[in-house]
Amino acid sequence: MAAAPVDLFVIGGGINGAGIARDAAGRGLSVTLAEMNDLASATSSASTKLFHGGLRYLEYFEIGLVRHALTEREVLLKAMPHISWPMRFVLPYHRDMRFEGDTPTSKLLRLFMPWMRGRRPAWLIRLGLFLYDNLGGRKILPPTRSLSLRGTPEGAPLEDRFEKAFEYSDCWIEDSRLVVLNARDAELRGARIMTRTKVVSADRSADGWAVTVEHGADGQREVIHAKMLVNAGGPWVGDIIHNTARLNSSEGVRLVRGSHIVTKRLYDHDKCYFFQGTDGRIIFTIPYEQDFTLIGTTDADHPDPSVTPECTPEEQDYLIDFVNGYLKQDITRKDIVWTYSGVRPLYDDGASSATAATRDYTLKVDKTGGAPILNVFGGKITTYRKLAEDALELIAPHFDGLSGHWTAGVALPGGDFPVDGVAQLIARLKADYDFLDESWAARLIRAYGTDAWAMAGEARTLADMGEHFGGTLTAREAAWLMNKEYALSAEDVVWRRSKLGLRMDETQIARLDEWMQMRAAKQAASAAE
């Protein structure tokens, strides 16, 4: 007998697809999600790792986008305090700060204050930060303050020409873990999550979709019937519209590449810097994985989603020169330990530049010719939960009696503890597993939260954790990631479920991959018996 059709078939295992799958499953819909690679293998693991309102979007008068994002910061922070936490950002001020191109704000200022000649005055920055503090109903995060850079830790790494700064709040997020935890929660609520599964075709009829998928593990094909299709393909959303679902649609995406570099740690304190360049663009330098600094991002058009994005030598030099315009100690390419690049699938609104293209999301339901399909364009990682809620608003009319919003305040797996409870959890984990040192216990809590105990299980000695692969990664943790978090390769583990690739060498990573393939083969043989 053919399997009963599911309510929703979601294409894409990035943050939008995983978030929609979780929200829909929590409302009682039957959901299947297919991702052709690993979860968060593209854009959703290549962000700047911030839950932020987008301070610079105020200059484009995207007030609604910024307000939604600012409101969401604290909602999300409460639901995932293990993988998200507050950070303070230092914005050094100097008189030659300029606008980037012809933003709406710069045009107004040029009209009423032509003598400024494109410069960005301090009062305007302070006004922007006042709005940033108050648009979203901030309750947890501390407000903006002015800061002297003379004789302070924040000023020590900077060139002496910088005398004052503004300091404001945003939040850090472990982006790829956010995706995995949303997918895991969706599965716990009944969804079917399929990774390494490519959607070959989607055929529409009056009452549903016949979706043909190909499983990467064995190449077998399966046809899954669904009442509605959700296209959350990220950079491939246009390809899915025109080639997979074969729709006659003029909707399109603008692919914008954002590249980052990671260097050795550049300063001692735990605050981030918000730097503005002579071209008006901004970048962040962010304390990263205890011993490193994350620097980004660039904005460049990237027309072909099939071309793997890479941080080009030109982009590396751009970011290096940008930072060297602020820091006393110059950096070079020799200081780079890792680079990564992602493609943002923005809604094509005809903007003149990649930077000016809207970061807001656009949701479109197409019912012409049969069963409905929801196409998801754009979005920011900060607003993924609201995007999912808005998606369900559009999905709801096609399913009778669907319940309402539920995700606000509901913790992701491992996040069921107070925002200020991390230190207490670390101390408790160290006490229960006395072979863990401070940094190891902190890493486990930051990755798994209260699930760290389930992962470590009944281990009482280091030997009980199994083979040690390097970087505090053990066989017990790797098994957890395979069993609970869809990891199938060493790359999944050391670059998406964690960033232990920064601390492990090629030999250690190869040994991990060998162990994982042997374990998977044994499990497959056992299941076949």
C-alpha positions in Angstrom: 0.0 0.0 0.0 1.2 3.5 -0.8 2.0 5.6 2.3 -0.5 8.2 3.2 0.3 11.7 2.0 2.0 14.1 4.4 0.6 17.5 5.0 3.8 19.4 4.2 6.9 18.5 2.3 9.7 20.9 3.0 12.6 21.3 0.6 15.7 22.6 2.3 17.5 21.9 5.6 18.7 25.4 6.4 17.3 27.6 9.2 14.1 28.5 7.3 13.2 25.0 6.4 14.0 23.6 9.8 12.2 26.4 11.5 9.0 25.9 9.4 9.2 22.1 9.9 9.4 22.6 13.7 6.5 25.1 13.9 4.3 23.0 11.6 5.0 19.7 13.4 4.2 21.4 16.7 0.8 22.4 15.4 0.0 18.8 14.5 0.8 18.7 10.8 2.6 15.7 9.3 5.9 17.0 7.9 8.7 15.6 5.8 11.9 17.6 5.2 14.5 16.8 2.6 18.0 18.3 2.5 20.3 17.3 -0.4 23.4 17.7 1.8 23.9 18.0 5.5 21.7 20.3 7.6 23.0 23.9 7.6 25.5 22.9 4.9 25.2 26.2 3.0 24.1 29.7 4.1 22.9 28.7 7.6 26.4 27.7 8.7 28.2 30.6 7.1 26.6 33.6 8.8 28.4 36.2 11.0 26.9 34.2 14.0 24.8 37.1 15.4 21.2 37.5 16.5 21.1 41.2 15.8 18.6 43.8 14.7 20.8 45.1 11.9 21.9 48.6 13.0 22.9 49.6 9.6 19.5 48.8 8.1 18.1 51.8 9.9 19.8 54.0 7.3 17.7 52.3 4.7 14.6 53.0 6.7 13.9 49.3 7.1 12.3 50.1 10.5 9.9 47.1 10.5 12.7 44.6 9.8 14.9 46.1 12.5 12.0 46.2 15.0 11.1 42.6 14.4 14.7 41.5 14.7 15.3 43.4 17.9 12.1 42.0 19.5 13.2 38.5 18.5 16.7 38.7 20.1 15.4 38.3 23.6 12.7 35.8 22.7 15.3 33.6 21.1 17.9 34.2 23.9 15.4 32.7 26.4 14.7 29.7 24.3 18.4 28.7 23.6 20.7 30.2 26.3 23.2 27.4 25.7 23.9 28.3 22.0 23.1 32.1 22.3 24.3 34.7 24.7 24.6 38.5 25.0 27.6 40.4 23.6 28.7 44.0 23.8 29.7 45.8 20.6 32.1 48.8 20.6 31.7 51.3 17.8 34.8 53.6 17.6 33.9 57.1 16.4 35.9 59.4 14.2 35.0 62.5 12.3 35.6 61.0 8.8 33.0 58.3 9.1 31.0 58.3 5.9 27.8 56.8 4.5 27.9 54.0 2.1 26.6 55.2 -1.3 23.2 56.9 -1.5 21.3 55.5 1.4 18.0 57.2 2.1 19.5 58.8 5.3 22.5 60.1 3.4 20.3 61.7 0.8 18.3 63.5 3.5 21.4 64.7 5.3 22.9 65.9 2.0 19.7 67.9 1.3 19.4 69.6 4.7 23.1 69.6 5.7 25.2 69.8 2.5 28.3 71.0 4.3 28.6 67.5 5.9 29.7 66.2 2.5 28.6 62.6 3.1 30.1 62.4 6.6 28.1 60.6 9.3 27.9 62.8 12.4 28.1 61.5 16.0 24.6 62.8 16.9 23.1 60.7 14.0 24.9 57.6 15.3 23.7 58.2 18.8 20.1 58.7 17.5 20.4 55.4 15.6 21.5 53.7 18.8 18.7 55.2 20.8 16.2 53.8 18.3 18.1 50.5 18.4 17.7 50.4 22.2 14.0 51.2 22.2 12.4 49.8 19.0 12.2 46.2 20.2 11.2 46.5 23.8 14.6 45.5 25.3 14.4 43.9 28.8 17.4 41.7 29.3 20.2 43.3 27.3 21.9 46.4 28.7 21.5 49.8 26.9 23.9 51.8 24.8 26.6 53.9 26.6 29.3 56.3 25.6 32.8 55.0 26.2 36.2 56.6 26.5 39.0 54.7 24.7 41.8 56.4 26.6 43.4 54.0 29.0 40.7 51.4 28.8 40.8 47.7 27.7 38.5 48.6 24.8 40.8 51.3 23.5 44.1 49.4 24.0 44.0 47.4 20.7 43.0 50.5 18.7 45.1 53.2 17.1 45.6 56.2 19.3 43.5 58.5 16.9 40.3 56.9 18.3 39.3 58.6 21.5 35.6 57.8 22.0 33.2 55.0 21.1 29.6 53.9 21.6 28.9 50.5 23.2 25.6 48.7 22.5 24.2 45.1 22.8 23.5 42.3 20.4 23.6 38.5 20.8 25.8 35.7 19.6 24.3 32.5 18.1 25.8 29.2 17.1 24.1 29.2 13.7 24.5 25.6 12.5 23.6 24.2 15.9 20.5 26.4 15.8 19.5 24.6 12.6 20.2 21.1 14.0 18.3 21.7 17.2 15.2 23.0 15.2 15.3 19.9 13.1 15.7 17.7 16.1 12.8 19.3 17.9 10.7 19.0 14.7 11.5 15.2 14.7 10.6 14.9 18.3 7.3 16.4 17.4 6.7 13.8 14.6 8.5 15.2 11.6 10.6 13.1 9.3 14.0 14.6 8.6 16.0 13.3 5.7 19.5 14.5 5.0 21.6 13.6 1.9 18.3 13.3 0.1 17.9 15.2 -3.2 14.5 16.2 -4.5 14.6 15.0 -8.1 11.2 16.3 -9.2 7.9 17.6 -7.8 4.8 16.9 -9.8 1.7 18.9 -9.1 -1.9 17.8 -9.3 -5.2 19.3 -8.2 -5.0 17.7 -4.8 -1.3 17.4 -4.0 2.3 16.9 -5.0 4.2 13.8 -5.9 7.8 14.4 -4.8 10.5 12.1 -6.1 13.6 12.0 -3.8 16.9 10.2 -4.2 18.6 9.0 -1.1 22.3 9.6 -1.1 23.2 6.6 1.0 22.1 4.0 -1.5 20.8 5.9 -4.5 17.3 4.5 -4.1 14.4 6.6 -5.1 11.1 7.2 -3.2 7.9 9.0 -4.1 6.3 11.0 -1.3 2.9 12.5 -1.7 2.2 15.8 0.0 -0.8 18.2 0.2 1.5 21.2 0.1 5.1 22.0 -0.8 7.4 24.4 1.0 10.3 25.7 -1.0 13.0 26.7 1.5 15.9 26.0 -0.8 17.9 29.1 0.1 20.3 29.8 -2.8 18.5 27.1 -4.8 15.0 28.5 -4.3 14.9 29.8 -7.9 16.2 26.6 -9.3 13.5 24.7 -7.4 10.8 27.0 -8.7 11.8 26.7 -12.4 13.4 23.3 -12.7 12.1 21.1 -9.9 8.5 22.2 -9.5 8.5 23.7 -13.1 6.4 26.7 -12.2 5.8 29.7 -14.5 6.9 32.4 -12.0 8.8 35.7 -12.4 9.9 35.7 -8.7 13.6 35.6 -8.3 16.5 35.8 -5.8 19.6 37.8 -5.7 22.5 35.8 -4.4 25.0 37.8 -2.3 28.2 36.3 -1.1 29.4 37.1 2.4 33.0 36.0 3.3 34.7 35.8 6.7 38.2 35.2 8.0 39.3 33.8 11.3 42.6 34.8 12.8 44.5 34.2 16.1 43.0 36.2 18.9 43.6 39.9 18.3 42.8 41.3 21.7 42.2 40.2 25.3 38.7 41.4 26.2 35.4 39.7 25.2 33.7 42.5 23.4 33.2 42.9 19.6 34.1 45.8 17.4 31.9 47.5 14.8 34.2 49.1 12.3 33.3 51.4 9.4 35.6 51.6 6.4 36.4 54.6 4.2 33.9 53.2 1.7 31.0 53.4 4.2 30.7 49.6 4.7 31.0 48.0 8.1 32.5 44.9 9.4 32.6 43.1 12.8 35.6 41.6 14.7 34.2 39.1 17.2 35.9 37.0 19.9 35.5 33.4 18.6 35.9 30.0 20.1 38.0 31.4 23.0 41.3 31.6 21.1 40.4 33.3 17.8 38.8 36.4 16.2 36.1 36.2 13.6 36.2 39.1 11.0 33.5 39.8 8.4 31.6 40.2 6.3 31.8 41.2 2.6 29.0 41.8 0.2 29.4 40.6 -3.4 27.0 39.3 -6.0 27.3 35.6 -6.6 25.2 34.7 -9.6 25.5 30.9 -9.7 24.4 28.8 -6.7 26.2 25.7 -8.1 29.5 27.5 -7.6 30.8 26.8 -4.1 31.3 30.2 -2.4 34.9 30.8 -1.3 36.6 33.7 0.5 38.7 35.0 -2.4 42.2 36.4 -2.0 40.8 39.9 -2.8 38.1 39.5 -0.1 40.8 38.4 2.4 42.9 41.4 1.6 39.8 43.7 1.9 39.0 42.4 5.4 42.7 42.6 6.5 43.1 46.2 5.2 39.8 47.1 6.9 41.0 45.8 10.3 44.4 47.3 9.9 42.8 50.8 9.6 41.7 50.4 13.2 44.1 48.2 15.1 47.6 49.2 16.3 49.0 45.8 15.4 48.6 45.0 11.7 47.6 41.5 10.6 48.6 39.7 7.4 47.3 36.6 5.5 49.7 34.6 7.7 47.5 35.3 10.7 44.4 33.7 9.0 43.7 30.2 10.3 40.4 29.6 8.5 38.1 31.2 6.0 34.4 30.6 5.1 31.9 32.0 2.8 28.1 31.8 2.4 25.5 32.9 -0.1 22.6 34.9 1.1 19.5 34.3 -1.0 17.9 37.7 -0.9 14.6 38.6 -2.6 15.4 40.4 -5.8 13.9 43.8 -5.3 16.0 45.5 -7.9 18.4 47.2 -5.5 21.4 48.9 -7.1 24.0 47.1 -4.9 24.4 43.9 -3.1 24.6 45.8 0.2 21.4 47.7 -0.4 19.3 44.6 -1.3 16.7 44.0 1.4 17.5 41.5 4.1 13.8 41.1 4.9 12.0 38.0 3.9 9.3 37.5 1.3 6.8 34.6 1.3 4.7 33.8 -1.8 2.0 31.1 -2.1 1.4 29.8 -5.7 -1.8 27.9 -6.2 -2.0 28.3 -10.0 -2.5 24.9 -11.7 -3.2 22.8 -8.6 -1.9 22.2 -5.1 -0.2 25.1 -3.2 3.5 25.7 -2.9 5.0 28.3 -0.5 8.2 29.9 -1.8 10.5 31.4 0.8 12.8 34.3 -0.3 15.5 36.0 1.9 15.4 36.4 5.6 17.8 36.9 8.5 18.8 34.2 11.0 17.5 36.5 13.7 14.0 36.5 12.3 13.8 32.8 11.4 11.1 32.0 14.1 8.9 34.9 12.9 9.4 33.8 9.3 8.1 30.4 10.3 5.1 31.9 12.1 4.3 34.0 9.1 4.8 31.0 6.8 2.2 29.0 8.9 -0.2 31.9 8.6 -0.1 31.4 4.9 -0.2 27.6 5.2 -3.1 27.6 7.7 -5.9 28.3 5.2 -5.1 25.0 3.5 -5.5 22.9 6.7 -8.7 23.0 8.7 -8.5 23.6 12.4 -4.8 24.4 12.6 -3.7 25.7 16.0 -2.0 29.1 16.5 1.4 30.4 17.4 3.3 28.3 20.0 7.1 28.7 19.6 7.7 31.9 21.5 9.3 31.0 24.8 9.4 27.2 24.1 13.0 26.0 24.6 15.0 24.1 22.0 16.5 20.8 23.1 19.0 21.5 26.0 17.8 25.1 26.4 15.5 24.6 29.4 17.4 26.7 31.9 17.6 30.4 32.7 19.6 32.9 30.5 22.0 33.5 33.4 22.3 29.8 34.3 25.3 28.8 32.2 28.0 29.2 34.9 25.9 27.1 37.3 25.4 24.3 34.7 29.2 24.2 34.0 29.9 23.9 37.7 27.3 21.1 38.0 28.7 19.2 35.0 32.2 19.4 36.3 31.1 18.1 39.7 29.2 15.2 38.1 32.0 14.3 35.7 35.2 15.2 37.6 37.4 14.2 34.7 36.3 17.3 32.8 38.3 20.5 33.1 36.7 24.0 33.0 37.1 24.6 29.2 35.8 21.1 28.3 32.8 21.4 30.5 32.1 24.9 29.2 32.2 23.6 25.6 29.7 20.8 26.4 27.3 23.1 28.1 27.5 25.7 25.3 26.8 22.9 22.8 24.2 20.7 24.5 23.0 22.7 27.6 21.0 20.3 29.8 21.5 17.5 27.3 25.2 17.3 28.2 24.2 14.8 30.9 22.3 12.6 28.4 25.3 12.8 26.1 27.9 11.8 28.7 25.5 9.2 30.2 27.0 6.9 32.9 30.6 7.7 32.1 32.6 8.0 35.3 36.2 8.2 33.9 37.8 9.6 30.8 38.1 6.1 29.5 34.4 5.7 29.7 34.0 8.4 27.0 35.7 6.1 24.5 38.3 7.0 21.9 39.7 10.5 22.1 40.0 12.0 18.6 41.5 15.4 19.6 40.1 18.8 20.7 38.2 17.1 23.6 36.0 15.1 21.1 35.4 11.6 22.2 33.6 8.5 20.8 30.7 9.0 23.1 30.1 12.5 21.9 30.5 11.5 18.2 28.0 8.7 18.7 25.5 11.2 20.2 26.0 13.4 17.2 25.3 10.5 14.8 22.3 9.2 16.8 20.6 12.5 17.7 21.9 15.2 15.4 22.1 13.6 11.9 25.9 13.7 11.6 27.2 11.3 9.0 30.8 12.5 8.4 33.7 14.1 10.2 33.0 17.4 8.4 29.5 17.4 9.8 31.0 17.1 13.3 34.0 19.4 13.3 32.7 22.2 11.1 28.9 22.3 11.7 28.0 20.5 15.0 31.1 22.2 16.4 34.1 24.2 15.3 36.6 21.6 16.6 38.2 21.6 13.2 40.1 24.7 14.5 41.7 22.5 17.1 42.2 19.2 15.3 44.7 18.3 12.6 44.0 16.4 9.4 45.1 13.1 10.8 42.8 13.4 13.7 39.8 14.4 11.5 40.6 11.5 9.1 40.6 9.1 12.0 37.2 10.4 13.2 35.8 10.0 9.7 37.1 6.4 9.6 35.5 5.6 13.0 32.2 7.1 11.9 32.0 5.2 8.7 32.9 1.9 10.5 30.2 2.6 13.1 27.6 3.4 10.4 28.5 0.2 8.5 28.1 -1.9 11.6 24.7 -0.4 12.3 23.6 -0.9 8.7 24.7 -4.6 8.8 22.9 -5.1 12.1 19.7 -3.6 10.8 19.8 -5.9 7.8 20.0 -9.1 9.8 
